[in-house]
Amino acid sequence: MTLCAATLGLAVVGVSPFGVEEVSGTQEVVRGSVVALLVAHFLLVVVVVMKGKYPTALIGLFLTPVVWYAAVRLARPHSPWARRFYSPARMQRATARAAELDRRWGPVRERWADFIGGSPSVPDPPAPAAPAPSSSPSKQSSGG
């Protein structure tokens, strides 16, 4: 969310820099329109984040049609958006859609994550068993 706000904030400052005195009426209208579009874009990115679609929101930050499309699609079932706004029937549809999406794209996401972060080579070895503490000291008898 912070990345989104920072990126769009820099875009707004670039479109309408501070301290520019000589701006014609047309330039003010164009700059105001672009700032309004960037704010609307930011709000759509926030909606997509609230729907639990984080990778899509990140891509949509830079590709506007992606965020428009994601904003009208169903939310992930455990997202704040779904918990707040969905009826039981819509939640059921979202759950079924998420299960199908995870079944289809889960292996692709896992391979991508393994490619970027490195796949685990071997599982962690089990921790060595600690010796059980003895409650009484053992006495050795000498045989004789």
C-alpha positions as a LaTeX table, in Angstrom:
\begin{tabular}{lrrr}
\hline
Residue & $x$ (\AA) & $y$ (\AA) & $z$ (\AA) \\
\hline
Met1 & 0.00 & 0.00 & 0.00 \\
Thr2 & 2.85 & 2.35 & 0.84 \\
Leu3 & 4.56 & 1.54 & $-2.45$ \\
Cys4 & 1.35 & 2.37 & $-4.29$ \\
Ala5 & 0.90 & 5.70 & $-2.49$ \\
Ala6 & 4.54 & 6.67 & $-3.00$ \\
Thr7 & 4.53 & 5.81 & $-6.70$ \\
Leu8 & 1.29 & 7.63 & $-7.45$ \\
Gly9 & 2.33 & 10.55 & $-5.22$ \\
Leu10 & 5.50 & 10.96 & $-7.26$ \\
Ala11 & 3.44 & 10.84 & $-10.44$ \\
Val12 & 1.13 & 13.58 & $-9.12$ \\
Val13 & 4.09 & 15.77 & $-8.16$ \\
Gly14 & 5.62 & 15.19 & $-11.59$ \\
Val15 & 2.40 & 16.20 & $-13.34$ \\
Ser16 & 1.75 & 19.21 & $-11.15$ \\
Pro17 & 5.07 & 20.36 & $-9.66$ \\
Phe18 & 5.08 & 22.90 & $-6.86$ \\
Gly19 & 6.28 & 26.44 & $-7.46$ \\
Val20 & 5.33 & 26.73 & $-11.13$ \\
Glu21 & 3.93 & 30.23 & $-11.57$ \\
Glu22 & 3.30 & 30.59 & $-15.29$ \\
Val23 & 0.60 & 28.06 & $-16.10$ \\
Ser24 & $-2.08$ & 28.73 & $-18.68$ \\
Gly25 & $-5.73$ & 27.86 & $-18.12$ \\
Thr26 & $-5.51$ & 24.88 & $-20.46$ \\
Gln27 & $-2.47$ & 23.52 & $-18.65$ \\
Glu28 & $-4.26$ & 23.84 & $-15.31$ \\
Val29 & $-7.24$ & 21.88 & $-16.64$ \\
Val30 & $-5.00$ & 19.17 & $-18.11$ \\
Arg31 & $-2.93$ & 18.90 & $-14.93$ \\
Gly32 & $-6.05$ & 18.83 & $-12.76$ \\
Ser33 & $-7.57$ & 16.10 & $-14.94$ \\
Val34 & $-4.42$ & 13.98 & $-14.77$ \\
Val35 & $-4.23$ & 14.39 & $-10.98$ \\
Ala36 & $-7.91$ & 13.37 & $-10.70$ \\
Leu37 & $-7.26$ & 10.30 & $-12.85$ \\
Leu38 & $-4.24$ & 9.35 & $-10.74$ \\
Val39 & $-6.28$ & 9.68 & $-7.53$ \\
Ala40 & $-9.05$ & 7.51 & $-9.06$ \\
His41 & $-6.40$ & 4.99 & $-10.10$ \\
Phe42 & $-5.03$ & 4.95 & $-6.55$ \\
Leu43 & $-8.53$ & 4.29 & $-5.18$ \\
Leu44 & $-8.98$ & 1.36 & $-7.58$ \\
Val45 & $-5.63$ & $-0.07$ & $-6.47$ \\
Val46 & $-6.81$ & 0.22 & $-2.86$ \\
Val47 & $-10.00$ & $-1.66$ & $-3.76$ \\
Val48 & $-7.95$ & $-4.44$ & $-5.38$ \\
Val49 & $-5.72$ & $-4.66$ & $-2.28$ \\
Met50 & $-8.82$ & $-4.84$ & $-0.06$ \\
Lys51 & $-10.05$ & $-7.69$ & $-2.27$ \\
Gly52 & $-6.90$ & $-9.63$ & $-1.37$ \\
Lys53 & $-5.34$ & $-9.57$ & $-4.84$ \\
Tyr54 & $-1.88$ & $-8.29$ & $-3.94$ \\
Pro55 & 0.11 & $-9.35$ & $-7.02$ \\
Thr56 & $-2.62$ & $-7.99$ & $-9.28$ \\
Ala57 & $-2.61$ & $-4.69$ & $-7.39$ \\
Leu58 & 1.14 & $-4.41$ & $-7.83$ \\
Ile59 & 0.91 & $-5.07$ & $-11.57$ \\
Gly60 & $-2.15$ & $-2.84$ & $-11.84$ \\
Leu61 & $-0.23$ & $-0.01$ & $-10.23$ \\
Phe62 & 1.65 & 0.33 & $-13.51$ \\
Leu63 & $-0.91$ & $-1.12$ & $-15.96$ \\
Thr64 & $-4.20$ & 0.69 & $-15.46$ \\
Pro65 & $-6.49$ & $-1.75$ & $-17.36$ \\
Val66 & $-5.35$ & $-4.58$ & $-15.09$ \\
Val67 & $-6.52$ & $-2.75$ & $-11.97$ \\
Trp68 & $-9.86$ & $-1.82$ & $-13.59$ \\
Tyr69 & $-10.48$ & $-5.47$ & $-14.46$ \\
Ala70 & $-9.43$ & $-6.73$ & $-11.01$ \\
Ala71 & $-11.60$ & $-4.17$ & $-9.24$ \\
Val72 & $-14.80$ & $-5.58$ & $-10.77$ \\
Arg73 & $-13.93$ & $-9.25$ & $-10.26$ \\
Leu74 & $-14.79$ & $-11.31$ & $-7.17$ \\
Ala75 & $-12.61$ & $-10.85$ & $-4.11$ \\
Arg76 & $-10.60$ & $-13.57$ & $-2.43$ \\
Pro77 & $-12.83$ & $-15.23$ & 0.20 \\
His78 & $-10.72$ & $-14.27$ & 3.24 \\
Ser79 & $-10.15$ & $-10.66$ & 2.18 \\
Pro80 & $-11.50$ & $-7.70$ & 4.14 \\
Trp81 & $-13.69$ & $-6.79$ & 1.15 \\
Ala82 & $-15.38$ & $-10.20$ & 1.08 \\
Arg83 & $-15.90$ & $-10.34$ & 4.84 \\
Arg84 & $-17.48$ & $-6.89$ & 4.82 \\
Phe85 & $-19.59$ & $-6.81$ & 1.66 \\
Tyr86 & $-20.40$ & $-10.38$ & 0.56 \\
Ser87 & $-23.59$ & $-12.31$ & 1.22 \\
Pro88 & $-23.30$ & $-16.05$ & 1.95 \\
Ala89 & $-24.14$ & $-16.89$ & $-1.68$ \\
Arg90 & $-21.51$ & $-14.54$ & $-3.04$ \\
Met91 & $-18.97$ & $-15.80$ & $-0.48$ \\
Gln92 & $-19.64$ & $-19.34$ & $-1.70$ \\
Arg93 & $-19.00$ & $-18.25$ & $-5.30$ \\
Ala94 & $-15.80$ & $-16.49$ & $-4.23$ \\
Thr95 & $-14.62$ & $-19.59$ & $-2.34$ \\
Ala96 & $-15.27$ & $-21.87$ & $-5.32$ \\
Arg97 & $-13.54$ & $-19.44$ & $-7.67$ \\
Ala98 & $-10.53$ & $-19.11$ & $-5.36$ \\
Ala99 & $-10.21$ & $-22.90$ & $-5.06$ \\
Glu100 & $-10.23$ & $-23.26$ & $-8.85$ \\
Leu101 & $-7.75$ & $-20.42$ & $-9.24$ \\
Asp102 & $-5.41$ & $-21.90$ & $-6.62$ \\
Arg103 & $-5.68$ & $-25.36$ & $-8.20$ \\
Arg104 & $-4.77$ & $-23.98$ & $-11.61$ \\
Trp105 & $-2.21$ & $-21.32$ & $-10.76$ \\
Gly106 & $-0.81$ & $-22.55$ & $-7.42$ \\
Pro107 & 1.93 & $-24.70$ & $-8.98$ \\
Val108 & 2.91 & $-21.86$ & $-11.32$ \\
Arg109 & 3.16 & $-19.43$ & $-8.38$ \\
Glu110 & 5.19 & $-21.97$ & $-6.41$ \\
Arg111 & 7.62 & $-22.52$ & $-9.30$ \\
Trp112 & 7.96 & $-18.75$ & $-9.72$ \\
Ala113 & 8.62 & $-18.27$ & $-5.99$ \\
Asp114 & 11.19 & $-21.08$ & $-6.08$ \\
Phe115 & 12.84 & $-19.48$ & $-9.12$ \\
Ile116 & 13.05 & $-16.06$ & $-7.46$ \\
Gly117 & 13.86 & $-17.12$ & $-3.90$ \\
Gly118 & 15.47 & $-20.49$ & $-4.52$ \\
Ser119 & 13.76 & $-23.78$ & $-3.93$ \\
Pro120 & 14.41 & $-25.61$ & $-0.71$ \\
Ser121 & 17.03 & $-28.26$ & $-1.41$ \\
Val122 & 16.52 & $-30.55$ & 1.58 \\
Pro123 & 14.18 & $-30.28$ & 4.52 \\
Asp124 & 15.63 & $-29.17$ & 7.83 \\
Pro125 & 17.02 & $-32.11$ & 9.80 \\
Pro126 & 15.11 & $-33.03$ & 12.94 \\
Ala127 & 16.41 & $-31.54$ & 16.14 \\
Pro128 & 18.48 & $-33.95$ & 18.22 \\
Ala129 & 16.56 & $-35.49$ & 21.07 \\
Ala130 & 17.57 & $-34.04$ & 24.41 \\
Pro131 & 18.48 & $-36.60$ & 27.05 \\
Ala132 & 15.80 & $-37.08$ & 29.66 \\
Pro133 & 16.80 & $-35.51$ & 32.96 \\
Ser134 & 17.30 & $-37.96$ & 35.74 \\
Ser135 & 15.42 & $-37.29$ & 38.97 \\
Ser136 & 17.86 & $-39.14$ & 41.24 \\
Pro137 & 21.58 & $-39.46$ & 40.88 \\
Ser138 & 22.65 & $-42.92$ & 39.85 \\
Lys139 & 24.94 & $-44.77$ & 42.19 \\
Gln140 & 27.32 & $-47.31$ & 40.96 \\
Ser141 & 28.06 & $-50.21$ & 43.20 \\
Ser142 & 31.38 & $-51.85$ & 43.08 \\
Gly143 & 31.23 & $-55.57$ & 42.73 \\
Gly144 & 33.44 & $-57.48$ & 44.91 \\
\hline
\end{tabular}
